[in-house]
Amino acid sequence: MRSGPGRVLAVLVGATAVLAVIAGVVVAHRPTAVIDPAEPAGVVQTYLKAVIAGDYSEAARHLSPRSGCDATDLATAYLPAPVRVVLVRSAVDGDVAVVTVDVTEGSADDLLGSTGYTHTERLTLERAGGSWTILSSPWLLSSCGSPKE
């Protein structure tokens, strides 16, 4: 039996591939973190879950009346399938918050999880009457105009 650099390299490449597959399976099956629904990031999480589930009336409940958008706008928005959204950060400044998410569109479960297109989106929220609502979401709601004064 021969043992040489080619065989060692093949074993290392094989081990790396197996570890990558295991890591991909673990990441794909970890539960979604639950964020306080009263906080801006929690409002965005609840809103996006409803949009992805096709429950546009529930999603629209999280829109500011000043957004100029409603459930009809959400129903006609382009939402790729599959889609994965990851919270990047949430920043609050008084009664305004910006929640930044990374959106991966068309990410199929391939061997190394390398497909799909990822872009960063920022949702602006406002606090009115003690609760947070989404004022703008350029990724899904670019067609319904700018916030009303």
N, C-alpha and C positions, 0 to 999 in steps of 0.2 A: 504494500500500500504506500502510495506516494504522499508526502506531505510537503507542500511548498507554498510559496507566496500566493499563488493563484487559489489554492484551497483555503488558506487563511482568509483571503479577501472575500471569497464566496461565503464563508461562514459569517463574517462580519456583516456583509450586505444582507444576508438572510436574517440575521438576528435583528438588525436595524429595521428591516421591513416588518418583522413580527411585532416589535415594540411599537412601531408606528400604527399598525392595525389595532393593537390593544389600546393604545392611547386614544385613537379615534373612537373606538367603541365606548370607552369609559366616558369621554367628553359628550358623545351623542346621547348617552343614556343617563346623564346626571340630571337631577330634578331642577326645575326652574326655581331660582331664589324668589321668595315672596318678599316684596318690598312694602312698607307701610303705605296703604292706599291713600292716606291723607297727605302724604308728601308728594312733591312734584314727580319724582321718579316712579312712585307707585301709581300715580294718575296715568302717566305715560304707559306703564306696564299694563294696566287694566284696559286702557284705550286700545293699545296695539293688539292685545289678546282678543278683544271683541272684533276689531277690524279683520284680523286673520281668520277668526271663526265665522265671519260673514254676518255678525250681529251688529248691523250698522246703526240701528236705533240705540243700542246700548253704547256703542262707541260715541255717537253724537252727544250723548248726555255729558261727555267730558269736554266738549267744545265750548269755548266762550261764545256768548251771544254776539260779541264783537268780532268774532272770526270771519263772519260772512259765509260760513259753511254749515251744512246740515247732513243728515243721513243720506240724502240723495247724492250729494257730492262724494261721500265715502263709497257709496255703492258703485259709482262710475269711475272711481280712482283705479289706476293701474296697480295691481298687487301681484307680483310674480309668485310662482309656486315652483319649488318650495322657497321659503324665505326664513332667514334666521336673524334675530335682532338681539344685540348685546349692549347692555348699558355701559357707557364709557365713563360719564360723569354727570353730576347734577350740581348746578351752581345757583344759589338763591341770593338775590340782592333786593331786599325789601319785599315788595309785592310782585316782583318779576322773577321768574326762574328760567333757566335754559338747561334742558336735558339733552345731552349728546349721546347718540347711539350709533353703533356700527351695524349696518344692514348688509347681509350677504344674500344676494339673489341667485336663484338657480343652483344652489349648492347641493348637489346630489351626494349620496353616500357612496363615494368611490373609495378605492383602496387607500389613498392617502389624503382624502378630503380636500383635494386641490382644485376642484372646480368651483365655479361661481364667481361673481363680481361683488366686491365689498366696497361700500361707500359710507361716509360719515354724514349723519344728518343731525340737525339741531332743531328741537321743538321748543317754542317759547310758550311759557305759561304765565298766567296772571292770577293773583289772589284777589278774590272779590267775595265779600260776605263770609269770609273765613274759610273758603275752600278754593282749591286750585283748579283752573280750567285751561285748556289748550287754546292759545290765541293764534298760533301759526304752526304749521307742519308742512314745510315746502315739499317734502318727499311725497306725501299722499294728497295734499290739498292745494297744489299750486294752481289749479284751475278755478278756484272759487274766490279769487281776489285777495286784496290786502285787508287787514283788520279795519273795522269801522270805528270811527271816533265817537 
